[in-house]
Amino acid sequence: MNEAKQIEKAKAIAELAVSVLDNKKGIDVSMLEVGSQTVLADYFVLSTGTSNTHVRALADEVEFKLREELGVEPNHIEGVSGNAWTLLDYGCVIIHIFTSQARDFYKLERLWNGNE
């Protein structure tokens, strides 16, 4: 896949994830373009859940919708057992779903974009 198509695919994944998280009442959903800063991914999507159960439900819904609508599966999922921070790694897009305490602690927006 050429670079332009890869970036287009990454943006589609990130935008759909943002939409799903918004629809499922994710809090402070944001999309960070990080491709110029790291080889890890082109985009990070971040959201906060109201509880550990909500974090898990958000992650499950994102995984389901990305599979159904775009035919993509995560390469790896981290944090399923604790649910304070669940990470869905789609290669070009990494989706981070936190409890509010975990999001405040890790401050990924500040780390990657200089924002808080």
PyRosetta script that sets phi, psi and omega in degrees:
from pyrosetta import init, pose_from_sequence

init()
pose = pose_from_sequence("MNEAKQIEKAKAIAELAVSVLDNKKGIDVSMLEVGSQTVLADYFVLSTGTSNTHVRALADEVEFKLREELGVEPNHIEGVSGNAWTLLDYGCVIIHIFTSQARDFYKLERLWNGNE")
pose.set_psi(1, 130.9)
pose.set_omega(1, -179.4)
pose.set_phi(2, -73.2)
pose.set_psi(2, 166.3)
pose.set_omega(2, -173.1)
pose.set_phi(3, -61.6)
pose.set_psi(3, -41.1)
pose.set_omega(3, -179.3)
pose.set_phi(4, -63.3)
pose.set_psi(4, -42.5)
pose.set_omega(4, 178.9)
pose.set_phi(5, -68.0)
pose.set_psi(5, -36.1)
pose.set_omega(5, 177.5)
pose.set_phi(6, -63.1)
pose.set_psi(6, -44.2)
pose.set_omega(6, 179.7)
pose.set_phi(7, -67.1)
pose.set_psi(7, -38.9)
pose.set_omega(7, 177.3)
pose.set_phi(8, -62.7)
pose.set_psi(8, -42.8)
pose.set_omega(8, 177.7)
pose.set_phi(9, -63.6)
pose.set_psi(9, -44.1)
pose.set_omega(9, 179.8)
pose.set_phi(10, -60.4)
pose.set_psi(10, -43.7)
pose.set_omega(10, -179.4)
pose.set_phi(11, -64.7)
pose.set_psi(11, -39.0)
pose.set_omega(11, 178.4)
pose.set_phi(12, -64.0)
pose.set_psi(12, -42.2)
pose.set_omega(12, 178.2)
pose.set_phi(13, -63.0)
pose.set_psi(13, -48.4)
pose.set_omega(13, -178.2)
pose.set_phi(14, -62.5)
pose.set_psi(14, -44.2)
pose.set_omega(14, -178.8)
pose.set_phi(15, -65.4)
pose.set_psi(15, -39.8)
pose.set_omega(15, 178.0)
pose.set_phi(16, -67.1)
pose.set_psi(16, -40.2)
pose.set_omega(16, 177.9)
pose.set_phi(17, -60.3)
pose.set_psi(17, -43.8)
pose.set_omega(17, 178.0)
pose.set_phi(18, -59.9)
pose.set_psi(18, -44.8)
pose.set_omega(18, -179.7)
pose.set_phi(19, -62.0)
pose.set_psi(19, -45.1)
pose.set_omega(19, 179.8)
pose.set_phi(20, -62.8)
pose.set_psi(20, -45.5)
pose.set_omega(20, -179.7)
pose.set_phi(21, -62.9)
pose.set_psi(21, -41.1)
pose.set_omega(21, 175.9)
pose.set_phi(22, -61.4)
pose.set_psi(22, -46.4)
pose.set_omega(22, -177.6)
pose.set_phi(23, -64.7)
pose.set_psi(23, -28.9)
pose.set_omega(23, -179.1)
pose.set_phi(24, -96.9)
pose.set_psi(24, 18.7)
pose.set_omega(24, 174.2)
pose.set_phi(25, 69.2)
pose.set_psi(25, 30.7)
pose.set_omega(25, 169.9)
pose.set_phi(26, -64.0)
pose.set_psi(26, 146.2)
pose.set_omega(26, -176.7)
pose.set_phi(27, -100.9)
pose.set_psi(27, 138.6)
pose.set_omega(27, 175.1)
pose.set_phi(28, 51.9)
pose.set_psi(28, 51.7)
pose.set_omega(28, -179.9)
pose.set_phi(29, -72.7)
pose.set_psi(29, 131.4)
pose.set_omega(29, 178.5)
pose.set_phi(30, -143.0)
pose.set_psi(30, 155.8)
pose.set_omega(30, 178.5)
pose.set_phi(31, -122.7)
pose.set_psi(31, 122.6)
pose.set_omega(31, 179.3)
pose.set_phi(32, -109.5)
pose.set_psi(32, 128.6)
pose.set_omega(32, 174.4)
pose.set_phi(33, -86.4)
pose.set_psi(33, 109.9)
pose.set_omega(33, -173.4)
pose.set_phi(34, -117.4)
pose.set_psi(34, 4.5)
pose.set_omega(34, -175.8)
pose.set_phi(35, -58.5)
pose.set_psi(35, -30.2)
pose.set_omega(35, 179.5)
pose.set_phi(36, -81.2)
pose.set_psi(36, -11.2)
pose.set_omega(36, -176.8)
pose.set_phi(37, -105.0)
pose.set_psi(37, -19.1)
pose.set_omega(37, -174.6)
pose.set_phi(38, -154.5)
pose.set_psi(38, 157.0)
pose.set_omega(38, 173.2)
pose.set_phi(39, -91.7)
pose.set_psi(39, -0.8)
pose.set_omega(39, -178.4)
pose.set_phi(40, -64.2)
pose.set_psi(40, -39.9)
pose.set_omega(40, -175.3)
pose.set_phi(41, -167.7)
pose.set_psi(41, 165.5)
pose.set_omega(41, 173.5)
pose.set_phi(42, -87.6)
pose.set_psi(42, -33.8)
pose.set_omega(42, -178.4)
pose.set_phi(43, -136.9)
pose.set_psi(43, 146.4)
pose.set_omega(43, 164.8)
pose.set_phi(44, -112.3)
pose.set_psi(44, 137.6)
pose.set_omega(44, 171.7)
pose.set_phi(45, -115.7)
pose.set_psi(45, 131.0)
pose.set_omega(45, -178.4)
pose.set_phi(46, -124.3)
pose.set_psi(46, 144.0)
pose.set_omega(46, 176.8)
pose.set_phi(47, -153.9)
pose.set_psi(47, 156.3)
pose.set_omega(47, 175.9)
pose.set_phi(48, -115.3)
pose.set_psi(48, 138.5)
pose.set_omega(48, 173.5)
pose.set_phi(49, -104.1)
pose.set_psi(49, 158.5)
pose.set_omega(49, -176.5)
pose.set_phi(50, -79.8)
pose.set_psi(50, -15.8)
pose.set_omega(50, -179.5)
pose.set_phi(51, -159.3)
pose.set_psi(51, 172.1)
pose.set_omega(51, 176.2)
pose.set_phi(52, -60.2)
pose.set_psi(52, -38.2)
pose.set_omega(52, 178.9)
pose.set_phi(53, -65.1)
pose.set_psi(53, -41.4)
pose.set_omega(53, 178.8)
pose.set_phi(54, -66.1)
pose.set_psi(54, -40.5)
pose.set_omega(54, 177.0)
pose.set_phi(55, -56.9)
pose.set_psi(55, -47.6)
pose.set_omega(55, -179.6)
pose.set_phi(56, -63.6)
pose.set_psi(56, -43.2)
pose.set_omega(56, 179.7)
pose.set_phi(57, -63.5)
pose.set_psi(57, -40.6)
pose.set_omega(57, 177.1)
pose.set_phi(58, -61.5)
pose.set_psi(58, -46.7)
pose.set_omega(58, -179.4)
pose.set_phi(59, -62.3)
pose.set_psi(59, -43.9)
pose.set_omega(59, 179.7)
pose.set_phi(60, -61.6)
pose.set_psi(60, -42.0)
pose.set_omega(60, -178.5)
pose.set_phi(61, -68.6)
pose.set_psi(61, -41.0)
pose.set_omega(61, 177.3)
pose.set_phi(62, -61.2)
pose.set_psi(62, -47.3)
pose.set_omega(62, -179.7)
pose.set_phi(63, -59.6)
pose.set_psi(63, -45.0)
pose.set_omega(63, 179.7)
pose.set_phi(64, -61.4)
pose.set_psi(64, -50.4)
pose.set_omega(64, -176.1)
pose.set_phi(65, -66.6)
pose.set_psi(65, -38.8)
pose.set_omega(65, 178.9)
pose.set_phi(66, -65.7)
pose.set_psi(66, -37.2)
pose.set_omega(66, 177.3)
pose.set_phi(67, -67.6)
pose.set_psi(67, -47.7)
pose.set_omega(67, -176.4)
pose.set_phi(68, -67.0)
pose.set_psi(68, -44.9)
pose.set_omega(68, -171.6)
pose.set_phi(69, -92.1)
pose.set_psi(69, -30.2)
pose.set_omega(69, -177.3)
pose.set_phi(70, -118.7)
pose.set_psi(70, -7.4)
pose.set_omega(70, 178.8)
pose.set_phi(71, 69.6)
pose.set_psi(71, 27.0)
pose.set_omega(71, -179.8)
pose.set_phi(72, -110.7)
pose.set_psi(72, 146.8)
pose.set_omega(72, 177.9)
pose.set_phi(73, -118.3)
pose.set_psi(73, 147.8)
pose.set_omega(73, 176.1)
pose.set_phi(74, -68.5)
pose.set_psi(74, 143.6)
pose.set_omega(74, 174.5)
pose.set_phi(75, -71.7)
pose.set_psi(75, -32.0)
pose.set_omega(75, -175.2)
pose.set_phi(76, -159.9)
pose.set_psi(76, 147.3)
pose.set_omega(76, 175.1)
pose.set_phi(77, -127.6)
pose.set_psi(77, 132.0)
pose.set_omega(77, 178.5)
pose.set_phi(78, -121.7)
pose.set_psi(78, 150.1)
pose.set_omega(78, 169.6)
pose.set_phi(79, 86.0)
pose.set_psi(79, 13.1)
pose.set_omega(79, -176.5)
pose.set_phi(80, -62.6)
pose.set_psi(80, -38.7)
pose.set_omega(80, -174.1)
pose.set_phi(81, -70.9)
pose.set_psi(81, -44.2)
pose.set_omega(81, -177.3)
pose.set_phi(82, -83.4)
pose.set_psi(82, -34.2)
pose.set_omega(82, 178.1)
pose.set_phi(83, 64.3)
pose.set_psi(83, 8.9)
pose.set_omega(83, 173.0)
pose.set_phi(84, -76.1)
pose.set_psi(84, -27.4)
pose.set_omega(84, 177.5)
pose.set_phi(85, -150.3)
pose.set_psi(85, 113.4)
pose.set_omega(85, 174.9)
pose.set_phi(86, -109.3)
pose.set_psi(86, 132.5)
pose.set_omega(86, -178.4)
pose.set_phi(87, -118.6)
pose.set_psi(87, 127.0)
pose.set_omega(87, 174.3)
pose.set_phi(88, -111.1)
pose.set_psi(88, 115.5)
pose.set_omega(88, -176.3)
pose.set_phi(89, -102.1)
pose.set_psi(89, 110.3)
pose.set_omega(89, 177.3)
pose.set_phi(90, -103.2)
pose.set_psi(90, 17.8)
pose.set_omega(90, -179.8)
pose.set_phi(91, 81.4)
pose.set_psi(91, -74.5)
pose.set_omega(91, -178.5)
pose.set_phi(92, -81.8)
pose.set_psi(92, -16.1)
pose.set_omega(92, 180.0)
pose.set_phi(93, -136.2)
pose.set_psi(93, 132.5)
pose.set_omega(93, 174.5)
pose.set_phi(94, -118.1)
pose.set_psi(94, 124.4)
pose.set_omega(94, -176.6)
pose.set_phi(95, -105.8)
pose.set_psi(95, 123.7)
pose.set_omega(95, -178.9)
pose.set_phi(96, -112.5)
pose.set_psi(96, 122.8)
pose.set_omega(96, 177.7)
pose.set_phi(97, -123.4)
pose.set_psi(97, 119.6)
pose.set_omega(97, -171.7)
pose.set_phi(98, -117.5)
pose.set_psi(98, 161.0)
pose.set_omega(98, 157.1)
pose.set_phi(99, -77.5)
pose.set_psi(99, 164.1)
pose.set_omega(99, -179.3)
pose.set_phi(100, -62.7)
pose.set_psi(100, -36.8)
pose.set_omega(100, 179.7)
pose.set_phi(101, -65.1)
pose.set_psi(101, -42.7)
pose.set_omega(101, 179.7)
pose.set_phi(102, -67.3)
pose.set_psi(102, -40.6)
pose.set_omega(102, -179.9)
pose.set_phi(103, -64.9)
pose.set_psi(103, -41.5)
pose.set_omega(103, 176.9)
pose.set_phi(104, -62.9)
pose.set_psi(104, -37.5)
pose.set_omega(104, -177.7)
pose.set_phi(105, -70.2)
pose.set_psi(105, -47.1)
pose.set_omega(105, -174.1)
pose.set_phi(106, -82.7)
pose.set_psi(106, -28.8)
pose.set_omega(106, 175.7)
pose.set_phi(107, 46.9)
pose.set_psi(107, 53.4)
pose.set_omega(107, -177.6)
pose.set_phi(108, -62.7)
pose.set_psi(108, -34.0)
pose.set_omega(108, 178.1)
pose.set_phi(109, -60.0)
pose.set_psi(109, -43.1)
pose.set_omega(109, 179.9)
pose.set_phi(110, -65.8)
pose.set_psi(110, -41.8)
pose.set_omega(110, -179.2)
pose.set_phi(111, -63.7)
pose.set_psi(111, -43.6)
pose.set_omega(111, -173.7)
pose.set_phi(112, -94.7)
pose.set_psi(112, -25.4)
pose.set_omega(112, -177.0)
pose.set_phi(113, -126.8)
pose.set_psi(113, -1.0)
pose.set_omega(113, -178.6)
pose.set_phi(114, 74.8)
pose.set_psi(114, 16.4)
pose.set_omega(114, -179.5)
pose.set_phi(115, -110.4)
pose.set_psi(115, 160.7)
pose.set_omega(115, 171.7)
pose.set_phi(116, -123.6)
pose.dump_pdb("model.pdb")
